[in-house]
Amino acid sequence: MATSTTHQTASARTGRRTTARLDAFVEEVREVVGRGMAPDVTAYLVGEKLAPHLGVDGSDGLLTPEQHEGDPERYRQHLLHAETDGSFSIVGLVWLPGQCTSVHDHVSWCVTGVHQGEEHERRYRLLPADAPGGSARLVATEDVINPVGAVCGFAPPGDIHKVWNGCREKAISIHVYGADISRLGSSVRRVYELPADR
């Protein structure tokens, strides 16, 4: 009962509207995070909890109609939940066709799931400078197209990637981070402006 009250207080404090499905998902994430496991294990288990909620819209959906809205200038982040103790946050990212991120890594473990459309991703490995005075460079290791229902989770280090909407329709993805995005504003730890092979 105290857990439910805490969540209601957090929602009232932020003024955000939620759905019954999002409330249920928050409880599931809270239970997993509360186990205090390693970041990669936490990400894996949160991903298992996220998968059944993806692609469900309408009155039983995860998002409110307002949380489906994009921005013509850049991909839009909707903060869906920030745990009051800062242990995790949930955001919805809305991507209009062609919108993309920079090449970046993250401040914490992360789980992403595609809710609508498809999300394209290029993953990179950072190679250190091979000679004194040289510069590090990025090598693309994998290109992935994630359809509705696809889930992936990761934990730093080794989480460098670029994400974009490569389809002709709106794409929406749900992201869960092991950090307080309401305070940080973003999950990005570092943007990479290094030479890359593609």
FILUMPA-958655 format. One line per 10 residues: number of its first residue (from 1); their letters; for each residue y, x, z of N, C-alpha, C. Coordinates in nm, 2 decimals. Atoms other than C-alpha are relative to their C-alpha. Last residue first. Example, Ala and Ser with C-alpha at 12.3 -4.5 7.8 and 13.67 -1.06 7.14 Angstrom:
BEGIN
2> sa> -0.11/-0.09/0.00/-0.11/1.37/0.71/0.11/-0.08/0.08 | -0.12/0.09/0.00/-0.45/1.23/0.78/0.12/0.09/0.00
This chain:
BEGIN
198> rdapleyvrr> -0.03/0.13/0.06/0.51/3.04/-4.12/0.05/-0.10/0.09 | 0.06/-0.01/0.13/0.44/3.41/-4.04/0.01/-0.13/-0.08 | 0.12/0.07/0.00/0.70/3.39/-3.77/-0.06/0.01/-0.14 | 0.07/0.01/0.13/0.99/3.62/-3.69/-0.13/-0.07/0.01 | 0.06/-0.12/0.04/1.14/3.53/-3.35/-0.06/-0.01/-0.14 | -0.07/-0.02/0.12/1.37/3.25/-3.24/-0.04/0.14/-0.05 | 0.03/-0.13/0.07/1.15/3.12/-2.97/0.07/0.01/-0.13 | 0.00/0.02/0.14/1.28/2.85/-2.74/-0.01/0.14/-0.07 | -0.07/-0.10/0.09/1.19/2.90/-2.38/-0.01/-0.05/-0.14 | -0.03/-0.12/-0.08/1.09/2.68/-2.08/0.08/0.10/-0.09
188> vssglrsida> 0.00/-0.12/0.07/1.10/2.34/-2.26/0.04/0.12/0.10 | 0.12/-0.07/-0.04/1.00/2.04/-2.05/0.00/0.14/-0.06 | 0.09/-0.04/0.11/1.35/1.90/-2.07/-0.12/0.07/0.06 | -0.05/0.05/0.13/1.62/1.74/-1.85/-0.09/0.02/-0.12 | -0.01/-0.11/0.09/1.53/1.96/-1.55/0.06/-0.05/-0.13 | -0.09/-0.10/-0.06/1.60/1.69/-1.28/0.02/0.11/-0.11 | -0.13/0.06/-0.03/1.46/1.39/-1.45/0.10/0.10/0.05 | -0.08/0.00/0.12/1.19/1.62/-1.60/0.13/-0.08/0.02 | -0.09/0.11/-0.01/1.04/1.68/-1.26/0.10/0.01/-0.12 | -0.13/-0.04/-0.05/0.74/1.90/-1.33/0.09/-0.12/0.00
178> gyvhisiake> 0.01/-0.03/-0.15/0.37/1.88/-1.40/0.13/0.05/0.05 | -0.03/-0.14/-0.04/0.44/1.71/-1.73/-0.02/0.02/0.14 | 0.01/-0.01/-0.15/0.30/1.40/-1.89/0.02/0.14/0.03 | 0.01/-0.14/-0.05/0.40/1.33/-2.26/0.00/-0.01/0.16 | -0.01/0.00/-0.14/0.35/1.00/-2.45/-0.03/0.14/0.06 | 0.10/-0.07/-0.08/0.40/1.01/-2.82/0.04/-0.01/0.14 | -0.03/0.00/-0.14/0.58/0.78/-3.06/-0.12/0.07/0.07 | 0.12/-0.04/-0.08/0.59/0.81/-3.44/0.05/0.00/0.15 | -0.02/-0.05/-0.14/0.82/0.62/-3.67/-0.12/0.04/0.07 | -0.04/0.10/-0.10/0.72/0.59/-4.03/0.03/0.06/0.14
168> rcgnwvkhid> -0.12/0.08/0.05/0.70/0.81/-4.33/0.04/-0.10/0.09 | 0.04/0.12/0.07/0.47/1.08/-4.18/0.13/-0.08/-0.04 | 0.02/-0.03/0.14/0.54/1.44/-4.09/-0.04/-0.12/-0.08 | 0.05/0.12/0.06/0.69/1.37/-3.74/-0.01/0.03/-0.15 | -0.09/0.08/0.09/0.73/1.71/-3.59/-0.07/-0.13/-0.04 | 0.05/0.13/0.02/0.60/1.95/-3.32/0.09/-0.08/-0.09 | -0.11/0.08/0.06/0.64/2.33/-3.28/-0.07/-0.14/-0.04 | 0.02/0.09/0.12/0.41/2.53/-3.06/0.13/-0.06/-0.05 | -0.11/0.00/0.10/0.37/2.79/-2.79/-0.03/-0.08/-0.12 | -0.03/0.14/0.03/0.13/2.70/-2.50/0.12/0.00/-0.10
158> gppafgcvag> 0.08/0.03/0.12/-0.04/3.04/-2.44/0.03/-0.14/-0.06 | -0.06/-0.04/0.12/0.07/3.07/-2.08/-0.08/-0.04/-0.13 | -0.05/-0.13/0.03/0.11/2.80/-1.97/-0.09/0.11/0.07 | -0.07/-0.06/-0.11/-0.11/2.49/-1.93/0.05/0.14/-0.04 | -0.01/-0.15/0.00/-0.25/2.27/-2.20/0.08/0.04/0.13 | -0.06/-0.05/-0.13/-0.35/1.91/-2.27/-0.01/0.15/0.00 | 0.03/-0.15/-0.03/-0.43/1.73/-2.59/0.07/0.03/0.13 | -0.05/-0.06/-0.12/-0.48/1.36/-2.67/-0.02/0.15/0.01 | 0.03/-0.14/-0.02/-0.53/1.18/-3.00/0.07/0.05/0.13 | 0.12/-0.02/-0.09/-0.52/0.80/-2.97/-0.03/0.14/0.03
148> vpnivdetav> 0.00/0.09/-0.11/-0.30/0.74/-3.28/-0.12/0.02/0.09 | -0.02/0.14/0.02/-0.33/1.04/-3.51/0.01/-0.08/0.13 | 0.06/0.08/-0.11/-0.28/1.41/-3.43/0.03/-0.15/-0.03 | -0.06/0.13/0.02/-0.23/1.64/-3.73/-0.07/-0.10/0.10 | 0.07/0.11/-0.04/-0.30/2.00/-3.63/0.08/-0.13/-0.04 | -0.08/0.12/0.04/-0.20/2.33/-3.78/-0.09/-0.12/0.03 | 0.06/0.12/0.03/-0.35/2.64/-3.60/0.10/-0.11/-0.04 | 0.14/0.00/-0.02/-0.29/3.00/-3.52/-0.07/-0.13/-0.05 | 0.05/0.14/0.00/0.06/3.06/-3.65/-0.15/0.01/0.01 | 0.10/0.02/0.10/0.16/3.42/-3.56/-0.05/-0.14/0.01
138> lrasggpada> 0.09/0.11/-0.02/0.48/3.48/-3.38/-0.10/-0.01/-0.12 | 0.00/0.10/0.10/0.66/3.81/-3.36/-0.10/-0.10/0.03 | 0.12/0.09/-0.01/0.77/4.07/-3.11/0.01/-0.10/-0.12 | -0.02/0.13/-0.06/1.04/4.32/-3.22/-0.14/-0.08/0.00 | 0.04/0.11/0.09/1.03/4.69/-3.28/0.02/-0.14/0.07 | -0.12/0.05/0.07/1.23/4.94/-3.07/-0.03/-0.11/-0.10 | -0.13/0.00/-0.08/0.91/5.11/-2.96/0.12/-0.03/-0.09 | -0.05/-0.14/0.00/0.62/5.01/-3.20/0.13/-0.01/0.09 | 0.11/-0.10/0.02/0.38/4.71/-3.22/0.06/0.15/0.00 | -0.05/-0.10/0.09/0.62/4.46/-3.06/-0.11/0.11/-0.02
128> pllryrrehe> -0.11/-0.09/-0.05/0.42/4.20/-2.88/0.04/0.10/-0.11 | 0.05/-0.14/0.01/0.23/3.93/-3.07/0.11/0.09/0.05 | -0.10/-0.10/-0.01/0.30/3.57/-2.95/-0.06/0.14/-0.01 | 0.03/-0.11/-0.10/0.04/3.32/-3.06/0.11/0.10/-0.01 | -0.03/-0.14/0.02/0.15/3.00/-3.23/-0.06/0.09/0.11 | 0.01/-0.08/-0.12/0.05/2.63/-3.26/0.01/0.15/-0.04 | 0.04/-0.14/0.04/0.18/2.41/-3.54/0.00/0.08/0.13 | -0.02/-0.11/-0.09/0.18/2.04/-3.46/-0.04/0.13/-0.06 | 0.05/-0.13/0.06/0.21/1.72/-3.66/0.04/0.11/0.10 | -0.09/-0.11/-0.05/0.24/1.38/-3.47/-0.07/0.13/-0.06
118> egqhvgtvcw> 0.08/-0.12/-0.01/0.10/1.06/-3.62/0.10/0.11/0.03 | -0.02/-0.10/0.11/0.21/0.70/-3.60/-0.09/0.12/0.01 | -0.03/0.07/0.12/0.21/0.52/-3.26/0.02/0.11/-0.11 | 0.00/0.14/-0.02/0.09/0.62/-2.92/0.01/-0.08/-0.12 | -0.08/0.08/0.11/0.00/0.98/-2.98/-0.03/-0.15/0.02 | 0.08/0.09/0.07/-0.10/1.16/-2.65/0.08/-0.08/-0.10 | -0.06/0.09/0.10/0.04/1.46/-2.49/-0.10/-0.09/-0.06 | 0.10/0.08/0.08/-0.06/1.64/-2.17/0.08/-0.09/-0.09 | -0.05/0.11/0.07/0.15/1.92/-2.01/-0.12/-0.07/-0.07 | 0.11/0.06/0.08/0.11/2.20/-1.76/0.05/-0.13/-0.07
108> svhdhvstcq> 0.12/0.05/-0.08/0.44/2.34/-1.66/-0.11/-0.04/-0.09 | -0.03/-0.04/-0.14/0.78/2.49/-1.78/-0.13/-0.03/0.09 | -0.03/0.10/-0.10/0.68/2.48/-2.14/0.01/0.05/0.14 | 0.10/0.02/-0.10/0.68/2.67/-2.47/0.05/-0.08/0.12 | -0.03/-0.01/-0.14/0.89/2.65/-2.78/-0.12/0.01/0.09 | 0.12/-0.07/-0.05/0.92/2.66/-3.16/0.03/0.03/0.15 | 0.00/-0.14/0.02/1.21/2.41/-3.22/-0.14/0.06/0.04 | -0.05/-0.08/-0.11/1.13/2.04/-3.22/0.02/0.14/-0.06 | 0.09/-0.11/-0.05/1.10/1.81/-3.51/0.07/0.07/0.12 | -0.06/-0.06/-0.13/1.24/1.50/-3.68/-0.10/0.09/0.06
98> gplwvlgvis> -0.07/-0.13/0.02/1.12/1.45/-4.04/0.05/0.06/0.13 | 0.06/-0.09/0.10/1.04/1.07/-4.01/0.08/0.13/-0.01 | -0.02/0.05/0.13/1.18/0.93/-3.68/-0.05/0.10/-0.11 | -0.03/-0.09/0.12/1.03/1.06/-3.37/0.01/-0.08/-0.12 | 0.00/0.08/0.13/1.02/0.87/-3.04/0.06/0.09/-0.11 | -0.09/-0.06/0.10/0.92/1.07/-2.73/-0.02/-0.08/-0.13 | 0.03/0.04/0.14/0.80/0.88/-2.43/0.09/0.06/-0.10 | -0.10/0.04/0.10/0.82/1.06/-2.10/-0.06/-0.05/-0.12 | 0.05/0.06/0.12/0.61/1.09/-1.78/0.11/-0.04/-0.10 | -0.09/0.10/0.07/0.70/1.31/-1.49/-0.08/-0.05/-0.13
88> fsgdteahll> 0.03/0.03/0.14/0.49/1.51/-1.24/0.11/-0.10/-0.05 | 0.13/-0.06/0.05/0.50/1.68/-0.90/-0.04/-0.04/-0.14 | -0.02/-0.09/0.10/0.88/1.62/-0.83/-0.13/0.06/-0.06 | 0.02/-0.14/-0.06/0.82/1.46/-0.49/0.01/0.11/-0.11 | -0.11/-0.03/-0.09/0.98/1.13/-0.62/-0.02/0.14/0.06 | 0.05/0.01/-0.14/0.75/1.12/-0.92/0.11/0.05/0.10 | 0.00/-0.14/-0.06/0.95/1.09/-1.24/-0.04/-0.03/0.15 | 0.03/-0.01/-0.15/0.86/0.79/-1.46/0.02/0.15/0.04 | 0.07/0.12/-0.05/0.94/0.66/-1.81/-0.03/0.01/0.15 | 0.06/-0.03/-0.13/1.21/0.91/-1.92/-0.07/-0.13/0.05
78> hqryrepdge> -0.02/0.11/-0.10/1.28/0.82/-2.28/-0.08/0.04/0.12 | 0.08/0.00/-0.12/1.32/1.12/-2.51/0.04/-0.11/0.10 | -0.06/0.05/-0.12/1.46/1.08/-2.86/-0.10/0.00/0.12 | 0.11/0.07/-0.08/1.38/1.29/-3.16/0.06/-0.04/0.13 | 0.10/-0.09/-0.05/1.71/1.39/-3.33/-0.11/-0.09/0.07 | -0.04/-0.14/0.00/2.01/1.24/-3.51/-0.11/0.10/0.03 | -0.01/-0.05/0.13/1.89/0.89/-3.61/0.03/0.15/-0.01 | -0.14/-0.05/0.01/1.78/0.82/-3.25/0.01/0.06/-0.14 | -0.02/-0.14/0.04/1.46/0.63/-3.18/0.15/0.02/-0.01 | -0.12/-0.03/0.09/1.39/0.30/-3.00/0.02/0.15/-0.02
68> hqeptllgds> 0.04/-0.03/0.14/1.04/0.23/-2.88/0.11/0.04/-0.09 | 0.06/-0.13/0.00/1.14/0.25/-2.51/-0.06/0.04/-0.13 | -0.11/-0.10/0.00/1.38/-0.04/-2.56/-0.06/0.14/-0.01 | -0.06/0.00/0.13/1.08/-0.27/-2.65/0.11/0.11/-0.01 | -0.08/0.12/0.02/0.91/-0.18/-2.32/0.06/0.01/-0.14 | -0.15/-0.02/0.01/0.63/0.08/-2.33/0.07/-0.14/-0.01 | -0.04/-0.10/-0.09/0.26/0.08/-2.22/0.16/0.01/0.01 | -0.03/-0.14/0.04/0.17/-0.24/-2.39/0.05/0.09/0.11 | 0.08/-0.08/-0.09/0.01/-0.56/-2.25/0.02/0.15/-0.03 | -0.03/0.03/-0.15/0.29/-0.78/-2.38/-0.09/0.08/0.09
58> gdvglhpalk> -0.01/0.15/-0.03/0.28/-0.61/-2.72/0.02/-0.02/0.15 | -0.14/0.05/0.01/0.15/-0.26/-2.78/0.00/-0.15/0.04 | -0.01/0.13/-0.05/-0.17/-0.06/-2.70/0.15/-0.05/0.00 | 0.02/0.09/0.11/-0.20/0.25/-2.92/0.01/-0.15/0.04 | -0.06/-0.03/0.12/-0.26/0.48/-2.62/-0.02/-0.11/-0.11 | -0.13/0.07/0.01/-0.35/0.34/-2.28/0.07/0.02/-0.13 | 0.02/0.14/0.02/-0.72/0.44/-2.30/0.13/-0.08/-0.01 | 0.06/0.04/0.13/-0.63/0.81/-2.37/-0.02/-0.16/-0.01 | -0.09/0.04/0.10/-0.40/0.87/-2.08/-0.06/-0.07/-0.12 | -0.07/0.12/-0.04/-0.65/0.89/-1.80/0.09/-0.06/-0.10
48> egvlyatvdp> 0.10/0.11/0.00/-0.87/1.14/-1.98/0.06/-0.13/0.04 | 0.03/0.04/0.14/-0.56/1.34/-2.06/-0.10/-0.10/-0.01 | -0.11/0.10/0.03/-0.47/1.34/-1.68/-0.02/-0.04/-0.15 | 0.02/0.13/-0.07/-0.81/1.50/-1.62/0.10/-0.11/-0.03 | 0.12/0.06/0.06/-0.76/1.78/-1.88/-0.03/-0.14/0.06 | -0.04/0.05/0.13/-0.41/1.85/-1.76/-0.12/-0.07/-0.07 | -0.08/0.12/-0.01/-0.53/1.87/-1.40/0.04/-0.05/-0.13 | 0.10/0.11/-0.03/-0.81/2.11/-1.50/0.08/-0.13/0.02 | 0.08/0.03/0.12/-0.56/2.34/-1.68/-0.10/-0.12/0.03 | -0.08/0.07/0.11/-0.31/2.33/-1.39/-0.08/-0.04/-0.12
38> amgrgvverv> -0.07/-0.10/0.09/-0.57/2.42/-1.12/0.07/-0.08/-0.11 | 0.09/-0.09/0.08/-0.65/2.13/-0.88/0.08/0.10/-0.09 | -0.04/-0.14/-0.02/-0.43/1.98/-0.61/-0.08/0.10/-0.08 | 0.12/-0.08/-0.04/-0.62/1.65/-0.58/0.04/0.15/0.01 | 0.01/-0.01/-0.15/-0.28/1.46/-0.56/-0.13/0.08/0.04 | -0.09/-0.11/-0.05/-0.22/1.53/-0.93/-0.02/0.02/0.15 | 0.05/-0.13/0.05/-0.53/1.32/-1.02/0.09/0.11/0.05 | 0.13/-0.03/-0.07/-0.44/1.03/-0.79/-0.05/0.13/-0.05 | -0.03/-0.04/-0.14/-0.07/1.03/-0.90/-0.13/0.04/0.07 | -0.05/-0.14/0.00/-0.18/1.03/-1.27/0.02/0.05/0.14
28> eevfadlrat> 0.11/-0.09/0.04/-0.39/0.72/-1.21/0.04/0.14/0.00 | 0.09/-0.01/-0.11/-0.11/0.54/-1.02/-0.12/0.10/-0.03 | -0.07/-0.08/-0.10/0.14/0.62/-1.30/-0.10/0.02/0.13 | 0.02/-0.14/0.04/-0.11/0.48/-1.55/0.06/0.09/0.10 | 0.14/-0.04/-0.02/-0.13/0.15/-1.36/-0.02/0.15/-0.03 | 0.01/-0.01/-0.14/0.26/0.13/-1.35/-0.15/0.04/0.04 | -0.06/-0.13/-0.04/0.27/0.21/-1.72/-0.02/0.01/0.15 | 0.09/-0.10/0.05/0.02/-0.08/-1.79/0.06/0.14/0.04 | 0.12/0.00/-0.09/0.22/-0.32/-1.57/-0.09/0.11/-0.04 | 0.10/0.10/0.04/0.53/-0.23/-1.77/-0.11/0.01/0.10
18> trrgtrasat> 0.13/-0.05/0.02/0.84/-0.05/-1.64/-0.09/-0.12/-0.05 | 0.10/0.11/0.00/1.21/-0.10/-1.64/-0.13/0.06/-0.03 | 0.08/0.02/0.12/1.42/0.19/-1.53/-0.09/-0.12/0.01 | -0.04/0.11/0.08/1.69/0.15/-1.27/-0.07/-0.01/-0.13 | -0.03/-0.04/0.13/1.62/0.50/-1.13/0.06/-0.11/-0.09 | -0.10/-0.10/-0.01/1.63/0.40/-0.76/0.05/0.05/-0.14 | -0.13/0.06/-0.04/1.45/0.07/-0.82/0.11/0.11/0.00 | -0.04/0.08/0.12/1.17/0.25/-1.01/0.14/-0.06/0.03 | -0.04/-0.09/0.10/1.14/0.51/-0.73/0.05/-0.07/-0.12 | -0.13/-0.06/-0.04/1.14/0.24/-0.46/0.05/0.10/-0.11
8> qhttstam> -0.11/0.10/0.02/0.87/0.05/-0.65/0.13/0.06/0.04 | -0.03/0.01/0.14/0.66/0.37/-0.67/0.11/-0.11/-0.03 | -0.07/-0.12/0.04/0.69/0.44/-0.30/0.04/-0.01/-0.15 | -0.14/0.01/-0.05/0.60/0.08/-0.22/0.08/0.12/-0.05 | -0.06/0.10/0.09/0.28/0.11/-0.44/0.15/-0.01/0.04 | -0.02/-0.05/0.13/0.18/0.43/-0.26/0.08/-0.09/-0.09 | -0.11/-0.09/0.00/0.24/0.28/0.08/0.03/0.06/-0.14 | -0.12/0.08/0.00/0.00/0.00/0.00/0.13/0.09/0.00
